[in-house]
Amino acid sequence: MSDCAVEIVLTPCDDTPVVEVIPFPNEPTITILTPIPGPAGISFILPIFSWSGELEVATGLAPFLVPWDMDIDAVVMAVGFGQEPLGDDIIADVNLDNVTIFPTIANRPRILAGQQISTFAIPDVTFAAQGQLITPDIVQIGSIFPGAEFTLEIIGSRA
């Protein structure tokens, strides 16, 4: 595998993205997109993780520091067009300070084999405090084709 990088994109209030690319040799590209917080109670989609290329089982990916108190309503995932998992579903987990927000395993985010988008996965833990650390895990991938061009997003609101 060639050299890849982690790309961090911050979007300030004037909507001009600021991009920082941090090289990590021999690792897939991970993009972390971080919106600047709005007023409390405003819903947002927080795209905390994306994976460029074919997906692999991995844990503790792309640590994301929670920038403000937030309610977590759901987690959704998607893969690129024509990049659907085959053979098995993609299953992810999301950890808050190294503890899953999906202790009910059946509720974890899942992209069904042959599908491009997950359903809304409702976590058991629905609050994250400023300063806590969110880390996604990819716990299962397609067995025939793993899936590729993967994105995991949190839907929530500022508490």
Secondary structure per residue as TSV (DSSP state, phi and psi in degrees):
chain	resnum	aa	ss	phi	psi
A	1	M	-	360.0	140.9
A	2	S	-	-78.9	169.6
A	3	D	-	-61.7	135.7
A	4	C	E	-124.4	-171.0
A	5	A	E	-152.2	159.6
A	6	V	E	-96.7	130.8
A	7	E	E	-114.5	123.9
A	8	I	E	-110.4	125.8
A	9	V	E	-117.6	118.7
A	10	L	E	-106.4	135.1
A	11	T	E	-114.2	102.3
A	12	P	-	-71.5	175.0
A	13	C	T	-57.5	-26.7
A	14	D	T	-85.1	10.5
A	15	D	-	62.9	18.0
A	16	T	-	-93.7	111.0
A	17	P	-	-68.0	143.1
A	18	V	E	-112.9	123.2
A	19	V	E	-114.6	131.6
A	20	E	E	-123.5	125.0
A	21	V	E	-109.6	124.5
A	22	I	E	-114.3	114.6
A	23	P	E	-71.7	136.1
A	24	F	E	-132.0	100.2
A	25	P	T	-57.7	142.2
A	26	N	T	61.8	29.4
A	27	E	S	-128.3	152.1
A	28	P	-	-68.0	156.4
A	29	T	E	-72.3	131.8
A	30	I	E	-121.3	127.7
A	31	T	E	-112.1	128.0
A	32	I	E	-114.2	121.5
A	33	L	E	-111.3	125.6
A	34	T	E	-125.2	108.2
A	35	P	E	-76.1	152.3
A	36	I	-	-81.6	134.9
A	37	P	-	-64.7	145.0
A	38	G	-	-102.7	-163.7
A	39	P	S	-65.1	156.1
A	40	A	T	-57.7	144.5
A	41	G	T	85.3	-9.6
A	42	I	-	-80.6	126.4
A	43	S	E	-72.9	151.2
A	44	F	E	-151.4	162.8
A	45	I	E	-111.3	123.5
A	46	L	E	-108.0	95.8
A	47	P	E	-78.4	93.8
A	48	I	E	-88.7	-13.5
A	49	F	E	-155.5	133.9
A	50	S	E	-140.8	152.4
A	51	W	E	-127.4	121.2
A	52	S	E	-92.3	129.0
A	53	G	E	99.6	-170.9
A	54	E	E	-70.9	136.1
A	55	L	-	-73.1	148.7
A	56	E	-	-132.2	153.5
A	57	V	-	-66.8	130.2
A	58	A	B	-159.9	154.4
A	59	T	S	-126.3	158.5
A	60	G	S	62.7	35.3
A	61	L	-	-76.6	146.7
A	62	A	S	39.1	67.6
A	63	P	-	-53.9	131.8
A	64	F	E	-123.5	119.9
A	65	L	E	-84.1	121.7
A	66	V	-	-64.5	118.9
A	67	P	-	-80.9	-14.7
A	68	W	S	-160.5	160.9
A	69	D	-	-59.0	133.8
A	70	M	E	-145.6	146.8
A	71	D	E	-92.0	134.5
A	72	I	E	-102.1	114.7
A	73	D	E	-90.3	-39.3
A	74	A	E	-164.8	163.9
A	75	V	E	-123.4	133.5
A	76	V	E	-128.2	155.2
A	77	M	E	-137.4	158.2
A	78	A	E	-151.8	158.0
A	79	V	-	-122.6	164.1
A	80	G	-	-66.2	158.9
A	81	F	T	-58.4	128.5
A	82	G	T	77.6	8.2
A	83	Q	-	-115.8	23.8
A	84	E	-	-65.0	147.3
A	85	P	-	-68.7	146.0
A	86	L	B	-126.0	141.8
A	87	G	S	95.3	-45.9
A	88	D	S	-145.5	164.6
A	89	D	-	-77.1	158.0
A	90	I	E	-88.8	129.0
A	91	I	E	-125.3	133.4
A	92	A	E	-120.9	167.8
A	93	D	E	-135.8	156.5
A	94	V	E	-128.0	128.4
A	95	N	E	-110.3	144.0
A	96	L	E	-119.1	112.4
A	97	D	T	50.6	48.0
A	98	N	T	67.7	17.2
A	99	V	E	-124.4	129.8
A	100	T	E	-60.0	145.1
A	101	I	S	-93.0	0.9
A	102	F	-	-123.8	63.1
A	103	P	-	-63.4	-24.0
A	104	T	S	-83.3	100.2
A	105	I	G	-56.9	-35.7
A	106	A	G	-64.1	-18.8
A	107	N	G	-89.1	-4.2
A	108	R	S	-63.3	151.8
A	109	P	-	-59.0	138.6
A	110	R	E	-146.6	131.3
A	111	I	E	-105.1	116.2
A	112	L	-	-64.5	147.4
A	113	A	T	-54.2	132.4
A	114	G	T	85.8	-4.0
A	115	Q	-	-106.2	162.2
A	116	Q	S	-105.0	-25.2
A	117	I	B	-131.9	142.9
A	118	S	-	-81.4	168.5
A	119	T	-	-81.2	173.3
A	120	F	-	-74.8	117.5
A	121	A	B	-93.2	118.5
A	122	I	-	-93.2	116.9
A	123	P	-	-76.3	159.7
A	124	D	S	-76.5	-34.1
A	125	V	-	-97.8	120.6
A	126	T	-	-118.7	12.4
A	127	F	E	-133.9	136.6
A	128	A	E	-127.3	130.3
A	129	A	-	-90.0	151.5
A	130	Q	T	-53.0	133.5
A	131	G	T	93.3	-12.3
A	132	Q	-	-73.6	160.4
A	133	L	E	-110.0	124.5
A	134	I	E	-101.0	129.8
A	135	T	E	-134.5	125.2
A	136	P	E	-84.7	152.4
A	137	D	E	-123.6	142.8
A	138	I	E	-103.4	108.7
A	139	V	E	-98.1	-18.6
A	140	Q	E	-152.2	145.3
A	141	I	-	-131.3	171.2
A	142	G	-	-61.3	140.9
A	143	S	S	-83.7	-29.9
A	144	I	S	-90.4	-47.6
A	145	F	B	-135.4	128.2
A	146	P	-	-71.3	-20.6
A	147	G	-	99.3	154.4
A	148	A	E	-152.2	164.9
A	149	E	E	54.9	60.4
A	150	F	E	-93.1	141.1
A	151	T	E	-135.3	137.4
A	152	L	E	-121.0	130.0
A	153	E	E	-129.3	147.8
A	154	I	E	-107.0	131.1
A	155	I	E	-103.3	126.6
A	156	G	E	-163.8	-164.5
A	157	S	E	-148.6	153.8
A	158	R	E	-71.6	128.3
A	159	A	-	-81.4	360.0
